[in-house]
Amino acid sequence: MLTVIQPPIGWAFLAWVSWVPFILACSPNTNPRRLVKVTYVISLFYWLVNLYWVFPITIAGWLAFCFYTAFLWPILALCFRYCRIKRIPLFIATPVLIVGIERMQGLFLGGFFWRFLAHSQYQNTALIQIADIFGAGGVSFLIAMYNGLLAELLLAAWVRGPTIGHLARRFTAGYILQALIVCLSIIAAFTYGNWRIAQSDKPFDSAQGGEPVEPVVEQGPIVASLQSNIPQSVKREGKSSEAIFNELLEQSKSSAKAGAEIIVWPETMVQAVLDPQVIRILDPCHPYKVFDNTLKEHSKDTAYVLVGAYGGVPEIKEDSICLAERYNSAFLYTPEGRLSDKRYDKIHLVPFGEVLPLRKTFPAIYQFLMKLKFIPYNFDYSLDYGSEYTIFEMSGNAAQNLKIKTQNYKFGVIICYEDTVPAIARKFTVSKDGKKQVDWLVNISNDGWFVKFAGEKVSPSAELPQHAAVCAFRAVENRIPIVRSVNTGISCLIDSLGRIKDNFVAGTLPDKAMDRTAVAGWFTDRILIDKRISFFSKNGEWLDFCCQACLVLLIIVGYCGNLGLKLKTKASG
């Protein structure tokens, strides 16, 4: 059930019962060692299968994460067993334990916030609105609470048999109260969600006295999102860099004619180092310089153009020039025909995919992995970590020669899996003093790693729709629209309610957003800017950390209790 609730299958209704069999299996009568062994094997199989799309990229990363995450389920099983022994109400224990375990996925190799219960509900717009208070963990909490209640009622029914008389005697006032709390919580979540939706979709509301109040959502600029369809196996050969660039350039010109004020290219699809320090020392005919000049010429009096490329700091060694630092970056070209002084360098690098965590600490293991080809490349490809949350600006003065007079806007860029990390989107959205500092976020990504290339056909994996679903929660949490431009898909516009928008003003991609996999094209649409500052933006993953703390405390209490029991038994013996 945990497999099929997530896209692309998307049987989201099963999420509400998916953990019940697990809870029932964690019986107080079960041998704890056997429980741990069986749970670990099942969990490992679950993760190895459901993260199959990581295997072709990095065997080491796939195995490392799966073996670590699989270890979390035995911990969860022992905690459920302990709660059942101590008769802790499962409608409370279950959400705390599951949200705590989901958060612990973020403790290994920089974190991997994937396949949460909440993510299965990305299309349930009313329900997920509570994420602007609790984060995605709040949605998981609510679903897990229902799972816990159902497990509690089933256990109560089985104690004395399923007859009507026995059930009536077992379902005392305590169980009725638990059911009432859970039902009221679900009703409250949907009520809150519908209120938030009405607040956003209604441009003007009326306050008491009939005076109009300022709308929470206002029209922003027309944005264009480009989507290439280049498998990573083709891109990393480097032979097609000019062809890829020219294809995207044609899409970019078409979107500009359709009225785009800002045009977004996918991650690293300009296969060049565009840092001015590097460009200025290159020969005029060098491909990097040609790309840079072409982008300046294209953007001049046309639109803002945001591209994904590499940043770097040049270093002269003897008779050659190399890069002392190398970044996965985003660059902004302005309608003045110049490159912005600001550059965003990716902060959260993907282990094994973009950085080798063992390269410096355990060089022998690193060399061993390279020999076995457990990593994507046969050379040291590690990038450097960025450190600054760069805020890009669109200025009406800079665009004064455009046919479309744009206003002043601010936006941030999150690259690839950074959109799965709640803290990164949050830090972009609000300043340290709690004020909203951007109008929207842009997610540029290269999901060409996760498609299968056979001849002329490109087959997408489950990663593509799951990535888009996770990104939708960052929009709700921070009340911020997100523009996605993704190689191989899914490129789309997500509004501040987390709705992945179908259709668009103009473009060539499929109308339905989730069908935009393994195709090339572009679309333009208007961004709707949300002025609200969410509770989550100000306070972060407070619920997740509380649940994680409770989980750790329960582990400590359970361990100390078992240790004390063993010592007492030994002493009495």
N, C-alpha and C positions, 0 to 999 in steps of 0.2 A: 504493500500500500504506500509506503514511503517513497517507492520508486515511481509509481504511476501518478501520484498527486502533482508532480512537478511537470512543467512543459518539457517536451512537446506533447506528451500524452494528456496531461492536464485534468485528471479526474479529481478536481480540488475538493469535492464533497467528502471523499474518503479521508481527508486530513483530520476530520472531526472524530474519527474512530481508529485512526492508524496506529496509535500507541497503546491501545487497549490490550491486544494480545501480549505485548511485551510486559506490561504491568502485571497481567494475570500470571505470566510465566515466572515472575520473580516471587515465588511463594516462600513463606517462612520455613516450609518443610524441605525446600530444595537445598541440596548440598552446595555451599557457597563456592567451593573450588570448581565443582562441575559447572555451576552457573557462570562463573567467570570464563572458563574455557570455551563453553558452547557459545556464549554471547560474543566473545572475541572473534571466533571463527565466522559466525554469521555476519557480524559487523564488518569484518575485513572483506568478506565476499561482497557485501552491499556496496562498500566504497570502491573496491576495485572495478566492479561492473559499472557503477554509475559515473565514475570518472574515467571511463574508457578513453575519452577524447584527449586525456593528458598523456597517455602511454606513447603515442607516436612522437611526441615532442621531447619528453624527458622521462626516461624510465626511472631514473633516480628520484626525480621529484614526485612522480606518480607513486612509487613505492613508499617513499619517506612520508608523504602526507597520509596515504591510506593506512599504513601501519600505525601512525600516531593517532589518527582520528578513530580508528577501530578500537583503540585502547580506552576511549572515552565511554563506550557503551557498557563494558563490564563495570566501570565505576558507577554508571547510572543504574545498572541492574542491582548492585549491592546496596545502593542507596534506597531503591524502591523496596528491596527485601527488608531493610532496616526499618523503613517507615511503616511497612505492614506489620512487622513484629511489634513496634511501639504504638500501633494503631493511630498513627498520624493521618488525619483526613486526606485522602488522595486528591480531592479537588483543590487542595492547597499545595500538597507536596509535588504533584505532577508538574504544574506550570513552573514552579520554582526550579525543580531539577532539570527540566528540559531546556528552559531558557538559559540556565546556568551552563549546561553542557554545550549548547549552541555557542555561547560566548567563549567557551574554552577552546573552540576551534580557532580562535584568533590569537592563541598563545604560541603557535608553532610556525616558524619560518615566515614571520611577518603577518600571519593570519590569512584565513581563507573562509570568508563569510558566505557560505554557499549551501543551498538545499535546506534552508530553514523551513519550519512549518509555515511561517508567514509568507514565504515566497510563492507557495502554491496558490495563495489567494490574491495574486496581483490583479486579477480581473474583477474581484469583488470590491468595487470602488467604495461603497459605503462603509464596509468593514475596516478597510485599511487606513481610513482617515485618523484613527486613534494614534497612528504612528507619529503624528506631529506633536504628541505628548510623550508617548512611551517608546517611540522608535519601532522598528520591525519586531523587536522583542515583545512589544505589547500585543501584537497580533498573534504571535506564537503562544504567548501566555494565555490568551483567551481560548484558543483552540485546545491547548494542552489542559486547561481547566475543565473543559467539557469532556475530554478523554478521561481525566481522572475521576470525574463524577460518574461517568458511565461504568468505569471499572469498579468503582465502589458499590454501585447498585447491583452489578452482576455478582460480585463476591457476596453481597448480602443475600441475594436470591439463592445462591448455591449452598449456603450454610445448612439449611434445613429442607432443601428440596424446592422445586418450582411450583408447588401447588398454590392456589389462590389464597388459601388460609394462611399458609406459612409466609407468603409474600406480604400479606397484610400485617402480620405480626412483626416481621423484620423491618419493614419500612416505617420506622418510628419518626417522631417529630424531628430528630436530628438529621435524618436523610432528606426529609421534606425541606428543612431549612437550607441544607446544602444545595439542593436542586433549585430552590428559590433564588439563592445568591448567584448561582451560575446563570440562570435564565435572565435575571435582572441585569447582570453584567453584560450579557450579549445584547439585550434590548438597548441598554444604555449606549453601547458601542455603535449600534446601527443608527440610533437616534442622533448621536453626536455626528456621525458620518454624513447623514442626510442634511443636517444643519450646515455643515461645512460645504457640502456640494452646492446647496441653495445659495449660500453666501458668495460663492465664487461665480456661479453661473448667472446670477442676477446682477447686471451692470450697475443698477441704481436701486437703492432700497429707500424706504421712507421711515424716518424717525418719528417720534411722537410730535404731533403738531403739524405733520405733513411736510416738514422741511426735508429736502433730499440730503442724503449723507454721501460722503465720498466713497466711490466703489473700491473694493479691495483688489480688484483686478483691472489693469488698464492695458491698452494696446502697445506693443513694442514694435521693433523693426521686423522687416521681412527677412528671414534667414534661409539660406540654402544649405542643404546637406548633400555631399557627394558620396557615392558608394562605388568603390572599385570591386572587382571580383577576381582577386589575384591570390591563389594559394601560396602559403609561405614557402613551399618547396620551389616555386618559380621565383619569388621575390628575392630569396636569399642567395640565389646564384648571381645576382647583380647584373645579368646580361640584358634584362628587360627594363632597366631603370628609366631610360629615355622614352620607351613606348608607354610605360605606366604613367609617366609625367604628362605626356602629350594627350593621353586619353582623358585624364582628369582635367587637364587644361581646357579641353573642348567642352566637357561637362560644366566647368566653371563659367565659361563664356556664355553657354546656353542659359544657365541659371541667372547670370547677370542681366541678360536680355529680358528675363522674366521678372525683373524688378528686385532682385536680392540686394540687400544693403550690407549683409555680411555673408560670406561664403566659407564653409567649413570643409576642409579636406581630412581624410582619415589619418590615423597614426602612422608615422614614419613612411608614408607613401611617396614622399619626396626623398629619394635615397641619396642624401647629401648632407654635409655639415654646413649649415647656413649661418653659423656664428660670424659676425663681422670681423672678428680678429683673425679668423681663418680665411674668409673670402678676400680680404684686402691683400693678402700675400700670395694669392694664386694667380696663375697665368690667365689672361682674358679668355682663352679658349677652354679652360678647364671646365668639365661638366658642372661642378658645383657653382661656379660663377655664372655659367649660362643659365642654370635653373634660377638663381637669385635674380639676375637681370630680367629674365622672362616674367617672373612673379611681380617684380616692381612695375614693369611695363603693363602687365595685365591689370593690376590693382589701380593704377593711376586713373583717376576720374571715373572709376568703375564701381568699386565696392571695397570694403574691408575683406581681406582674404586671410584666413587662419589655416596654417598648414602644419602637419606633423613631420618633423625631420630630426636631425641630430644636432646637438650643441656640443661645443668642445673648446678647449683651451690649447692653443698650439704650443709646441715645445721644439726647439731646434737642437738636434743631436748630430754633431759632426756635420756632415753634408746633407742631412735629410731633415724633414719636418714631420713630426708625429704629434699625436694628441696626448697631452699630459692628463687631461680629464675628458670624459666622454659622457654625454647625457642623451636621454630620450626626451625630446623637447617639443614645444609648441611655439611657433613664430607668427607674428601678426604683421601683415603688409597693409599699409594705409592707402586711402584714395589720393594721398599726396605723392604716391609712387615711391615710397620709402619703407624700410623695415623699421618697425617700432623698436624703441630702446629696450623694451621689456621682453623677457623670454621666460617661459615656464619650463623648468626641468622636473621631470617626474620624481616624486618623492618616495612613493611606495613601489619599489622594483620587485618583479616576480622572481622568486628564488629558482635557480637553475635555468629559467627562461631568459632572464636579463642580467642576473648577477649570480656568481658562483659562491655560495656561502662558505665553502670549505677551502677556497683558493689560498687564503693566507693562514688560516688556523691549522688546517691539516693538508698541506700540499701533497703528501704522498697519496692520500685518499683521492684528492682531486685528479692527480695524474692517472690513478687507477680507473677512475670513472671515465676519463677521456679515452683511455685505451679500449675500454669496453663499449665506447660510443653510447654511454648512458645519458649524454647531454646533447643538445641540438647541434653544436658545432665542434669541430676538431681543433679549435684554437681558443685562446683566452678572449672571450667576447664580453666580459663583465663591464657593465656601465657604472657610472658614479651616481650616488644618490643626490637628488636635489634637496633644497632646504627651505626655499621661500615660496609662500603661497601668493603667487603673482596675480595681481588684478589688472586685466587689460581694460582699455577704455576706447569707446567710440565717441569721437568728438564731432559735433555738428559743424564746427569751424573747418575741420580737416576735410569734410565732405561737401564743402560749399559749392564745388563745381559739379556735383552729381545732379542728375535729373530728379532723384528722390532726395529730399532734404531730411537727412537723419538727425535725430536728437542726440543728446549726450547719454551714453549708457556705460555700464560696467559689467564685466562678466569674468568668470574664472574657468579654467580648463582642468579637467581631470582625465588622465590618460589610462586607457585600458582598464585593468582591474581595480584602479583607484576608486571607481564608482561602486565597488562592493564594500568599501571600508567606510562605515558611517562617519567616523571622526574627520576624514579628509573633506568630504562634502560640507560638513558642518563648519569646519574652520574657514573654508572659502566663503560660506554664506554670511557669517556674522563676524564682526570685529571683536576684539577683546573686551570692549565696553558694551557688547550685546546689541550693537546696531547692525542692521542689514547693510552689507557693503557691496553686494552684486545684484544685478537684475535677473540673471540666469546663469546656468552652468553649461559648459560644452563638454561632452564626452567623446574624445577621439579614440578609436580603438582599431586594432588589427586582429580580427578573429579569423584571419586566413590560416592561422596555425591549426584551426580546429575544423577543417573541411578536408574531404577526401577528393583527390584529383585523379580522374581516370580518363585519359584522352582529352576530349573537349568538355567533358561533363564534370561539374564541381558538385559534390554531395555534402550538404551541411550536417553537422553533428548536433547533439542535444545542447551543446554549450551555447549556441547562438541565441535561441529563445530564452534559455535560463538566464543568460547575462542581461538581456533586456528586462526581464522580470525583476531581477535584483535591483537594477538601476531605478526602476519605478519607485522603490521605497525611499531612495535618497530625495526624490522630488517631493514626496508627501512629508517626510520628516522635517524638511526645511522650508516648505511652501515655496519651492523654487522650480521654474520650468527647466527642463534639460534637453538640449539638442544633441543627438547622437549621430556621429559620422563614423561608420564602421566598415572596414574592408571585409567583404563577403557578407555583411549584414550582422545585426539588423539596425539600419539607419532609420531614425524616427524622431519625432518631437513628442516629448512627454510633458504634459501640463502639470501645474502645481498640485493637482489632485491625484497624480500618479497614473493618469489615463494615457496609455500609449495610443497616440492618435492615428486613426486610419485617414485616408484621403489627404489631399493637400491642394494648394492653390494651383501649382503647375509642377510638371515633372514627368519622369519616365519610369520610376519605380512602380511596383504593384501598389494598388490602392490600399490593400489590407497590410498593415504594418508587419505583422508576424509572418507574412508570406515573402518578405524581402530578404530571403536567404539565398546565397549562391547566385546572385544576379548583380549586374552593374547598372547604375543609373543615378538619378538625382531628383530632388524635390525642393520646392520652396513653400514656405508657410509663414504665417505671422505669429510671433511670440506674444503670449499674454503674460504680462509681468504681475506678479502677486506681491502686494505691499506688506502682507502680514509677516510678523516675526514669530516663529513657533516656540513653544516651550522647550521642545527638543533641541532646537538650535542654540538656545541659551544654556541648557543643562546637560545635553549629551545623553549617553547611554546609561542613565542612572538606574533604570530598572534592570538592565542586563547585569550591571556590576553588583547590584544588591543580590540578585539571584545567584550569581557566581560566588559571592561571599558566603551566602547561606549554604551553598553546595559544599564549599571547602570546609566550613564549620561542621557540617553534618559528617563529612569524611573523617575529620579529626575526632569528633565525639564518638563516632562508630568505632574507629580504630582504638581509641583509648578505652572504650567500654569492653571490646573484645580482649584487649591486652590485660585489663584489670580482671576479667573473668578467668583468663588462663592462669594468671598469677595466684588468684584466690583458690582455684582448683588444685594447682600445684602445691600450695601451702597446706591445704586441707588434706592432701594425699600424703 
